[in-house]
Amino acid sequence: MKLLHHMQITRTWILRSIAFTRTISTSNTQPTMDYENWTKEELISRLRSLEDKNGIEPAETPRKRKGPRDNFDFSKFPQRKVAFKFSYFGWPYYGLARQGNALGSEEKQKQEDQYPTIEGELFKALAHCKLITGESECDYSRCGRTDRGVSGFGQVIALYVRSVGKFITQEEADQLDESQKHLVTCDEFNQGKLVLLPENERELPYVNMLNKLLPQEIRILAWAPVKPEFSARFSCKSRFYRYFFNQDGLDIEAMKQAATKYLGTHDFRNFCRLDPAKQIKNFERTVLDIAITPVPSKVSFIGEASSMEGKWWQLELHGTAFLWHQVRCMMAILFAVGQGLESPDVIDQLMDVQATSGKPEYEMASDLPLVLADCVFDKNDVDWIYVRNPGRDLGSMATLDRSILKMWSELNTQAVISSALLQNLRDMMVPQPVENASDQGPMKLWRECRQQLLDEEKVTKSILGAGMIKHSKAYKPILSRKRADPVELRNQAWLERKGANKRARSDTDKALDE
């Protein structure tokens, strides 16, 4: 007989049980007990002895409530196509794009757990909310595919999600008021059935639902109803990128002059990373606007408000579309120009794909300072909804603000602590370097010794952003470096390798069949 083995027993319940047991007891010889002052363990022991004595079965142990069974029937609910605008900090993730269909494959899920992506987190939240049946059944599209470490302030995706609307018959549709008829839709994702969608303010609270489940680095900013033919990628009119960097070691005016050379439509094959598997043949892209502007608020070392490290700038880049790693390659060349290692004319020469037919080897700029700041759509295609009831309900915006402010506070605290440590180091007194290593020179501030060492360095430093610096004994001009094969040859080589591999697999299959 089990006696309350896995339950927390309240004092009130025990007292009532004991009282009940005593009323039916055939023996009244026991003196009155002061149960109110007994411990829980003493009460349980007393109850056990009374039950044993009177042959009473103990009260049944209450059972734990089981969670709801996963028997959600999607067929009862219509779907609608929507777009989501969201932000994310890229550094904790291995890029935006998910590692295949992680929801439908245990192997892919393990890969996603080991190398998390922003889309992986989005799809987990969408599935948990029962907004989608799967990753491959929702007509998913993304505006821009950002790489590992890159952040987004206005990334956009589009897909079909569950709606609070309802299926209706043609007769019911005919009886609707004129003010409601624009809410009736019919498409293949609802098996050709008529759907009466709700007014936007009565739709499911998509933003709140998803933000409750997403990691704090990923925040849904807004949603919008869109047409079935809408594509987050192909309906986008332009993309807006920002790249943040500090002024230390850079000639900003030279960088501004060089940046204007990117403006317009050019062949950017020498400013990107080539993927022969995609067989890209057109490398022309259009830069609509470009500028290098100061970041509105200075982020300074403590006590060094005038420090070059504390003066921040941003490249603001608008374009219709961009190639793989194009912005980081463009920024790398601007850094070289800003350091005086290259002339601004190097951009013109790299854009002359006849004279520079293969991309020279050079390091890309760091991914960390790069942000996809916004994706621009036609107003007729997307009208973003930031709050459920415009002009009245601002609760979702307040919640969003608090969550982002919390993360900003954490990151800013880390920045302040690290800058304070740097300040302590710069103010530390150390022996001044002297020619004879056995002698100790006079004490001097580390900041002064540091500057002396930097001035005496005989290596070239190439700035790559976010504190990344490549050291070399002598700088080699980009145009004199080793070059990759021209794009056409690399694409052809990939096709030949693919054909050879296919023939090899075919020969192996034939041998096995024989």
Salt bridges, closest charged atoms under 4 A:
ASP70 OD1 - LYS130 NZ 2.77
GLU119 OE1 - ARG98 NH1 3.32
GLU119 OE2 - ARG142 NE 2.56
GLU121 OE2 - LYS124 NZ 3.60
GLU135 OE1 - ARG98 NE 2.46
ASP139 OD2 - LYS81 NZ 2.79
ASP147 OD2 - HIS325 ND1 2.92
GLU178 OE2 - LYS181 NZ 3.26
GLU203 OE2 - ARG80 NH1 2.76
GLU253 OE2 - LYS256 NZ 3.70
ASP267 OD2 - ARG269 NH2 2.98
GLU304 OE2 - ARG447 NH1 3.58
GLU309 OE2 - ARG426 NH1 3.80
GLU316 OE2 - ARG242 NE 3.56
ASP345 OD1 - LYS261 NZ 3.83
ASP348 OD2 - LYS261 NZ 2.83
GLU363 OE2 - LYS470 NZ 3.85
ASP374 OD1 - LYS85 NZ 3.94
ASP383 OD1 - LYS379 NZ 2.91
GLU410 OE2 - LYS406 NZ 2.70
ASP427 OD1 - ARG447 NH2 2.58
GLU488 OE2 - ARG269 NH1 3.28
